[in-house]
Amino acid sequence: MKKLILIALLLSFFGSSAQETLLHCGKIIDTKNGKVLTSKTIVVSGKRIVRVEDGFRNPKAKDNVIDLKNKTVMPGLIDMHVHIEGETNPNRYLEAFTLNDANVAFNAAEIAERTLLAGFTTVRDLGGSGVNVALRNAIAKGKIVGPRIFTAEKALGTTGGHADPSNGQKKELMGDPGPKEGVVNGVADAYKAVRQRYKNGADWIKITATGGVLSVAKNGQNPQFTEEEVAAVVQAAKDYGMKVAAHAHGIEGMQRAIRAGVTTIEHGSLMDKETAALMKQYGTYLVPTISAGKFVAEKAKIDGYYPAIIVPKALEIGSQIQNMYAMAYKEGVNIAFGTDAGVFPHGENGKEFRYMAEAGMPAMATLQSATITNAKVLDMENELGQLSAGFIADIVAVNEDPTENIQTMENVVFVMKEGVVYKN
């Protein structure tokens, strides 16, 4: 009965005589079942997929036909870790003092479009100045072009920790940032900081459970939140309908975050098998960001690209992520696709598929991690991640079959988001 009601609702919503867009697809990736299907027609009306038919359906006079017979078609890709407000460059650390919010916003608008054209129709932005909230809203209202954004607004850290915005500044500028600025010291601060992020418009909460590579601070892996503080963040986020992502490189900080109930561990660079087993026990997802690790390890060898205090961390930690990921995948940890774009150039997100495959994950599984898995983590599993009737018409295509050549994911040639074609 429920199925019949849904069909009736779809018919009443779309209308049997509405103009439809027919995508004639040589191959499609069935992410739900992990299969490559051939010779299909995807029928789109408005913002949604109406149905997927066998063969290449003949159009009616008013239908729009898109010929993708020589392409492989799949759901729009989802990147669970980007920083869309900015991008790596040797002057990145000066930009906090030289760029106004308006500069950041215009840069972010260009980055958003570049990200969408790379095939990523949805992203999770894990920390910026707050411009990311306005960007999300502007894209949702159709004012600018970009991916659908779920944002953490400003990441949470501890005093002197990875997300303390005053790290590396002279004492006169440091001040004493607190929960409003995203700095947490104690359980009460944790609640206040989460509530402030909610007030500011965040969709997610991000904490920096350990030190980080690119912060102007000595240690890149030490635990920086107590377990009680993380638990308070998780509970406060739950109260306000949000989930928590935890940046973590070192084992102790990672384990505290997992036990406290975070949804995702970002990076996980120094994870061991004991921590992998803990992630399996708690159902925690790993977002490995191999692309970022490789990039920082490479750029750390260039004199002056990063401040001197960062170089040893980048060389030590960045190079370990791919091998850690291979272990975690082999141990059965849940993997969610994410790149940390912004640490490396935006638009190159597709390289992550190749790095994941190099580490032993089958090509189809990498595609599923960037579609159905990430849709589930975002609580959008009935809207995104599949080419199925009723799903949002986020659709991309590549020249080759990625299960045969995963590098084709680095050159997305067709992008549709919510039924609108942005690249063909």
VEXDREN-2710 file (C-alpha; in Angstrom, 1 decimal):
% VEXDREN-2710
k/r/px/py/pz
1/MET/0.0/0.0/0.0
2/LYS/2.8/2.5/0.9
3/LYS/4.5/1.8/-2.4
4/LEU/1.2/2.5/-4.3
5/ILE/0.8/5.7/-2.4
6/LEU/4.3/6.8/-3.2
7/ILE/3.8/6.1/-6.9
8/ALA/0.6/8.1/-6.8
9/LEU/2.3/11.0/-5.1
10/LEU/5.1/11.0/-7.7
11/LEU/2.7/10.9/-10.5
12/SER/0.7/13.8/-9.1
13/PHE/3.9/15.7/-8.4
14/PHE/5.5/15.3/-11.8
15/GLY/2.4/14.9/-13.9
16/SER/2.2/12.4/-16.8
17/SER/2.4/15.1/-19.4
18/ALA/5.3/17.1/-17.9
19/GLN/8.4/17.7/-20.0
20/GLU/11.1/15.1/-19.2
21/THR/14.8/14.9/-19.7
22/LEU/16.0/11.6/-21.0
23/LEU/19.6/10.6/-20.3
24/HIS/20.7/7.8/-22.7
25/CYS/23.4/6.1/-20.8
26/GLY/25.9/3.5/-22.2
27/LYS/26.7/2.3/-18.7
28/ILE/25.5/3.3/-15.3
29/ILE/26.9/2.5/-11.8
30/ASP/24.3/0.8/-9.7
31/THR/25.7/1.9/-6.3
32/LYS/23.1/0.1/-4.3
33/ASN/24.0/-3.3/-5.7
34/GLY/27.6/-2.7/-6.7
35/LYS/27.0/-3.4/-10.4
36/VAL/27.7/-1.8/-13.8
37/LEU/24.6/-1.8/-15.9
38/THR/24.4/-1.2/-19.6
39/SER/22.1/0.6/-22.0
40/LYS/19.7/2.5/-19.7
41/THR/17.6/5.6/-19.9
42/ILE/17.4/7.8/-16.8
43/VAL/14.2/9.9/-16.9
44/VAL/14.4/13.2/-15.0
45/SER/11.5/15.6/-14.3
46/GLY/12.1/18.7/-12.3
47/LYS/14.7/18.1/-9.6
48/ARG/14.2/14.3/-9.4
49/ILE/14.7/11.0/-11.1
50/VAL/11.3/9.6/-12.2
51/ARG/12.6/6.2/-13.3
52/VAL/15.4/4.2/-14.9
53/GLU/14.4/2.2/-18.0
54/ASP/16.1/-0.5/-20.0
55/GLY/17.4/0.5/-23.4
56/PHE/17.3/4.0/-25.0
57/ARG/13.7/5.3/-24.8
58/ASN/12.4/7.2/-27.8
59/PRO/11.6/10.8/-26.7
60/LYS/8.3/12.5/-27.1
61/ALA/8.3/15.7/-29.1
62/LYS/8.8/18.0/-26.1
63/ASP/11.3/15.8/-24.2
64/ASN/15.0/16.8/-23.9
65/VAL/17.5/14.1/-24.8
66/ILE/21.1/14.0/-23.5
67/ASP/23.4/11.5/-25.3
68/LEU/25.7/9.7/-22.8
69/LYS/25.8/6.5/-24.8
70/ASN/29.6/6.5/-24.8
71/LYS/29.9/7.4/-21.1
72/THR/29.6/5.8/-17.7
73/VAL/27.0/7.5/-15.5
74/MET/26.7/7.5/-11.7
75/PRO/25.1/9.5/-8.9
76/GLY/26.6/12.9/-8.0
77/LEU/29.7/12.5/-5.9
78/ILE/29.8/13.4/-2.2
79/ASP/33.1/14.7/-0.5
80/MET/32.8/14.5/3.3
81/HIS/35.8/16.7/4.0
82/VAL/36.5/20.0/2.3
83/HIS/37.4/23.6/3.3
84/ILE/35.7/25.6/0.7
85/GLU/36.6/29.1/2.0
86/GLY/40.2/28.9/0.9
87/GLU/43.0/27.0/-0.8
88/THR/46.7/26.1/-0.2
89/ASN/49.4/28.5/-1.3
90/PRO/52.7/29.8/0.3
91/ASN/51.0/32.9/1.6
92/ARG/48.1/31.1/3.2
93/TYR/49.1/32.0/6.8
94/LEU/49.2/35.7/5.9
95/GLU/45.7/35.7/4.5
96/ALA/44.1/35.7/7.9
97/PHE/45.5/39.2/8.3
98/THR/45.1/40.4/4.7
99/LEU/41.7/39.1/3.5
100/ASN/38.4/40.5/4.5
101/ASP/35.2/38.4/4.7
102/ALA/34.2/39.8/1.3
103/ASN/37.5/38.5/-0.2
104/VAL/37.0/35.1/1.3
105/ALA/33.4/35.0/0.0
106/PHE/34.4/35.8/-3.6
107/ASN/37.2/33.2/-3.5
108/ALA/34.8/30.6/-2.0
109/ALA/32.2/31.2/-4.8
110/GLU/34.8/30.4/-7.4
111/ILE/36.0/27.3/-5.5
112/ALA/32.4/26.2/-5.1
113/GLU/31.8/26.2/-8.9
114/ARG/35.1/24.4/-9.5
115/THR/34.1/21.7/-7.0
116/LEU/30.7/21.2/-8.7
117/LEU/32.3/21.0/-12.1
118/ALA/34.6/18.3/-10.8
119/GLY/31.5/16.1/-10.2
120/PHE/31.0/16.7/-6.5
121/THR/27.4/17.8/-6.1
122/THR/27.4/17.6/-2.3
123/VAL/30.2/18.4/0.2
124/ARG/30.6/18.6/3.9
125/ASP/32.6/21.7/4.8
126/LEU/34.6/21.0/8.0
127/GLY/35.6/24.4/9.2
128/GLY/36.0/28.0/8.2
129/SER/35.3/31.5/9.3
130/GLY/31.5/31.3/8.9
131/VAL/31.4/32.5/5.3
132/ASN/30.6/28.8/4.5
133/VAL/27.2/29.2/6.0
134/ALA/26.3/32.2/3.8
135/LEU/27.8/30.2/0.8
136/ARG/25.6/27.2/1.6
137/ASN/22.5/29.4/1.7
138/ALA/23.4/31.3/-1.5
139/ILE/23.9/28.0/-3.4
140/ALA/20.6/26.6/-2.0
141/LYS/18.7/29.7/-3.2
142/GLY/20.3/29.5/-6.7
143/LYS/22.2/32.8/-6.4
144/ILE/25.5/31.2/-7.2
145/VAL/26.7/27.9/-8.6
146/GLY/28.1/25.2/-6.4
147/PRO/27.6/21.9/-4.6
148/ARG/25.0/21.3/-1.9
149/ILE/26.9/22.2/1.4
150/PHE/26.6/20.7/4.8
151/THR/28.8/22.9/7.0
152/ALA/30.4/22.7/10.5
153/GLU/30.9/26.5/10.4
154/LYS/33.9/27.1/12.7
155/ALA/35.7/24.0/14.0
156/LEU/36.1/23.6/17.8
157/GLY/39.5/23.3/19.5
158/THR/41.1/23.8/22.9
159/THR/43.4/26.7/24.0
160/GLY/46.5/26.4/21.9
161/GLY/44.9/23.4/20.1
162/HIS/44.6/22.8/16.4
163/ALA/41.5/25.0/15.9
164/ASP/42.6/27.9/18.2
165/PRO/42.3/30.8/15.8
166/SER/45.1/32.8/17.6
167/ASN/47.9/30.2/17.3
168/GLY/51.2/31.6/16.1
169/GLN/50.2/35.3/16.7
170/LYS/52.0/37.7/18.9
171/LYS/50.7/38.0/22.5
172/GLU/49.0/41.3/21.9
173/LEU/46.8/39.7/19.3
174/MET/46.3/36.3/20.9
175/GLY/43.7/37.4/23.5
176/ASP/41.7/34.6/25.2
177/PRO/39.3/33.2/22.7
178/GLY/36.5/31.1/24.1
179/PRO/33.3/29.1/23.1
180/LYS/32.0/31.9/20.9
181/GLU/35.2/31.8/18.9
182/GLY/35.2/28.0/19.0
183/VAL/37.7/27.4/21.8
184/VAL/36.6/24.8/24.5
185/ASN/38.1/24.3/28.0
186/GLY/35.7/22.1/30.0
187/VAL/32.2/20.7/29.8
188/ALA/30.4/23.9/30.1
189/ASP/32.4/25.5/27.3
190/ALA/31.7/22.4/25.1
191/TYR/27.9/23.0/25.5
192/LYS/28.2/26.7/24.9
193/ALA/30.4/26.3/21.8
194/VAL/28.1/23.7/20.2
195/ARG/25.1/26.0/20.9
196/GLN/26.9/28.9/19.3
197/ARG/27.6/26.9/16.2
198/TYR/23.9/26.0/16.0
199/LYS/23.0/29.7/16.4
200/ASN/25.5/30.6/13.7
201/GLY/23.8/28.1/11.3
202/ALA/26.0/25.0/11.4
203/ASP/24.7/21.6/10.2
204/TRP/27.5/19.6/11.8
205/ILE/30.0/20.0/14.6
206/LYS/33.7/19.5/14.1
207/ILE/36.3/19.1/16.9
208/THR/40.0/18.8/16.7
209/ALA/40.5/15.9/19.0
210/THR/44.3/15.9/18.5
211/GLY/47.0/18.3/17.2
212/GLY/47.1/18.9/13.5
213/VAL/49.7/19.2/10.7
214/LEU/49.0/22.6/9.4
215/SER/48.4/24.6/12.6
216/VAL/51.2/26.8/13.8
217/ALA/51.9/24.6/16.8
218/LYS/54.5/22.0/17.7
219/ASN/52.6/18.8/18.2
220/GLY/50.5/17.2/15.4
221/GLN/49.2/14.2/17.3
222/ASN/48.7/14.9/21.0
223/PRO/45.2/14.5/22.5
224/GLN/43.6/17.9/23.0
225/PHE/40.2/17.2/24.4
226/THR/39.3/15.2/27.5
227/GLU/36.9/12.4/26.9
228/GLU/34.4/14.2/29.1
229/GLU/34.7/17.3/26.9
230/VAL/34.1/15.2/23.7
231/ALA/31.1/13.5/25.3
232/ALA/29.7/16.9/26.2
233/VAL/30.1/18.1/22.6
234/VAL/28.5/14.9/21.3
235/GLN/25.5/15.2/23.7
236/ALA/25.0/18.9/23.0
237/ALA/25.2/18.3/19.2
238/LYS/22.6/15.5/19.6
239/ASP/20.3/17.8/21.5
240/TYR/20.4/20.2/18.6
241/GLY/20.0/17.6/15.9
242/MET/23.7/17.5/14.7
243/LYS/26.4/14.9/14.5
244/VAL/30.1/15.3/15.3
245/ALA/33.2/14.9/13.1
246/ALA/36.6/14.6/14.9
247/HIS/39.9/15.6/13.3
248/ALA/42.4/13.1/14.8
249/HIS/45.9/12.0/13.9
250/GLY/47.1/10.4/17.2
251/ILE/45.8/7.2/18.8
252/GLU/44.8/8.5/22.3
253/GLY/42.8/11.4/21.0
254/MET/41.2/9.2/18.4
255/GLN/40.1/6.6/21.0
256/ARG/38.7/9.2/23.3
257/ALA/36.6/10.6/20.4
258/ILE/35.4/7.2/19.3
259/ARG/34.3/6.1/22.8
260/ALA/32.6/9.5/23.3
261/GLY/30.4/8.8/20.3
262/VAL/31.6/10.9/17.3
263/THR/30.3/9.9/13.9
264/THR/33.4/10.3/11.8
265/ILE/37.2/10.3/12.4
266/GLU/38.9/12.6/10.0
267/HIS/42.4/11.5/8.7
268/GLY/43.2/8.9/11.4
269/SER/46.8/9.0/10.3
270/LEU/48.5/7.0/13.0
271/MET/45.7/4.6/13.7
272/ASP/46.6/1.1/14.9
273/LYS/44.7/-2.2/14.8
274/GLU/43.4/-1.7/18.3
275/THR/41.8/1.7/17.3
276/ALA/40.5/0.1/14.1
277/ALA/38.7/-2.5/16.2
278/LEU/37.3/0.2/18.5
279/MET/35.9/2.0/15.4
280/LYS/34.2/-1.2/14.3
281/GLN/32.8/-1.7/17.8
282/TYR/31.3/1.8/17.8
283/GLY/30.3/1.9/14.1
284/THR/32.5/5.0/13.6
285/TYR/33.4/6.0/10.0
286/LEU/36.9/6.8/8.8
287/VAL/37.3/9.7/6.4
288/PRO/40.9/9.1/5.3
289/THR/41.8/12.2/3.2
290/ILE/44.8/10.5/1.5
291/SER/45.1/13.3/-1.0
292/ALA/45.8/15.8/1.7
293/GLY/48.4/13.6/3.3
294/LYS/50.3/13.1/0.1
295/PHE/50.1/16.8/-0.8
296/VAL/51.5/18.1/2.5
297/ALA/54.3/15.6/2.6
298/GLU/55.3/16.7/-0.9
299/LYS/55.1/20.4/-0.3
300/ALA/57.0/20.2/3.0
301/LYS/60.1/19.4/1.0
302/ILE/59.9/22.8/-0.7
303/ASP/61.7/25.5/1.3
304/GLY/59.3/28.2/2.5
305/TYR/56.0/26.6/1.4
306/TYR/55.0/26.1/5.0
307/PRO/56.2/27.8/8.2
308/ALA/59.2/25.9/9.7
309/ILE/57.2/24.6/12.7
310/ILE/54.9/22.7/10.3
311/VAL/57.5/20.9/8.1
312/PRO/58.5/18.1/10.5
313/LYS/54.8/17.3/11.2
314/ALA/53.9/17.2/7.5
315/LEU/56.8/14.9/6.7
316/GLU/56.1/12.6/9.5
317/ILE/52.3/12.3/9.4
318/GLY/51.3/13.1/5.9
319/SER/53.1/10.2/4.3
320/GLN/51.5/7.6/6.6
321/ILE/47.8/8.1/5.7
322/GLN/47.6/5.8/2.7
323/ASN/49.3/2.9/4.5
324/MET/47.0/3.5/7.6
325/TYR/44.0/3.5/5.3
326/ALA/45.0/0.2/3.7
327/MET/45.2/-1.3/7.2
328/ALA/41.8/0.2/8.3
329/TYR/40.0/-1.0/5.2
330/LYS/41.5/-4.5/5.6
331/GLU/40.4/-4.6/9.2
332/GLY/36.8/-3.8/8.2
333/VAL/36.5/-0.1/9.3
334/ASN/33.6/1.8/7.7
335/ILE/35.1/4.1/5.1
336/ALA/33.5/7.4/4.0
337/PHE/35.0/9.2/1.1
338/GLY/36.7/12.6/1.9
339/THR/39.6/14.5/0.6
340/ASP/40.4/17.6/2.7
341/ALA/40.3/19.7/-0.4
342/GLY/41.7/23.2/0.3
343/VAL/44.8/21.6/1.8
344/PHE/45.4/20.7/-1.8
345/PRO/43.8/22.4/-4.8
346/HIS/40.0/22.2/-5.0
347/GLY/38.7/20.4/-8.1
348/GLU/41.3/17.7/-7.8
349/ASN/39.1/15.7/-5.4
350/GLY/38.8/12.8/-7.9
351/LYS/42.4/11.8/-7.2
352/GLU/41.3/10.3/-3.9
353/PHE/39.6/7.4/-5.8
354/ARG/42.9/6.4/-7.3
355/TYR/44.7/6.5/-4.0
356/MET/42.0/4.4/-2.3
357/ALA/42.2/1.8/-5.1
358/GLU/46.0/1.8/-4.8
359/ALA/45.7/0.9/-1.2
360/GLY/43.5/-2.2/-1.9
361/MET/39.9/-1.0/-2.0
362/PRO/38.0/-2.3/-5.1
363/ALA/37.1/0.5/-7.5
364/MET/33.3/-0.1/-7.1
365/ALA/33.7/0.2/-3.3
366/THR/35.4/3.5/-3.7
367/LEU/32.5/4.8/-5.7
368/GLN/30.0/3.5/-3.1
369/SER/31.9/5.3/-0.4
370/ALA/31.4/8.6/-2.2
371/THR/27.8/7.9/-2.9
372/ILE/25.6/5.6/-0.8
373/THR/27.9/5.5/2.2
374/ASN/28.2/9.3/2.4
375/ALA/24.5/9.8/1.8
376/LYS/23.8/7.5/4.8
377/VAL/26.3/9.5/7.0
378/LEU/24.5/12.7/6.0
379/ASP/21.1/11.1/6.8
380/MET/20.2/11.6/3.1
381/GLU/20.2/7.9/2.1
382/ASN/16.6/8.3/0.6
383/GLU/17.6/11.4/-1.4
384/LEU/21.2/11.1/-2.6
385/GLY/23.7/8.4/-3.7
386/GLN/21.6/6.3/-6.0
387/LEU/20.2/6.5/-9.6
388/SER/16.7/5.4/-8.5
389/ALA/13.2/6.7/-8.8
390/GLY/12.4/9.5/-6.4
391/PHE/16.0/10.4/-5.7
392/ILE/17.3/13.9/-6.4
393/ALA/18.7/14.2/-9.9
394/ASP/22.4/14.7/-9.1
395/ILE/24.0/12.8/-11.9
396/VAL/27.6/12.8/-13.3
397/ALA/29.4/11.0/-16.1
398/VAL/33.0/10.0/-17.0
399/ASN/34.5/8.9/-20.3
400/GLU/35.5/5.3/-19.2
401/ASP/34.2/2.6/-16.9
402/PRO/35.9/3.5/-13.5
403/THR/35.7/-0.2/-12.5
404/GLU/38.2/-0.8/-15.3
405/ASN/40.1/2.5/-15.1
406/ILE/39.7/4.4/-11.8
407/GLN/41.7/7.4/-13.0
408/THR/38.8/8.3/-15.2
409/MET/37.2/9.8/-12.0
410/GLU/39.7/12.6/-12.3
411/ASN/38.0/13.9/-15.4
412/VAL/34.2/14.2/-14.9
413/VAL/32.7/15.3/-18.2
414/PHE/29.0/15.7/-17.4
415/VAL/27.4/17.2/-14.3
416/MET/23.7/17.6/-13.4
417/LYS/22.6/18.8/-10.0
418/GLU/18.9/18.8/-9.1
419/GLY/18.0/18.3/-12.8
420/VAL/20.0/21.2/-14.1
421/VAL/23.0/20.6/-16.4
422/TYR/26.1/22.5/-15.4
423/LYS/28.7/20.6/-17.5
424/ASN/28.3/18.6/-20.7
END
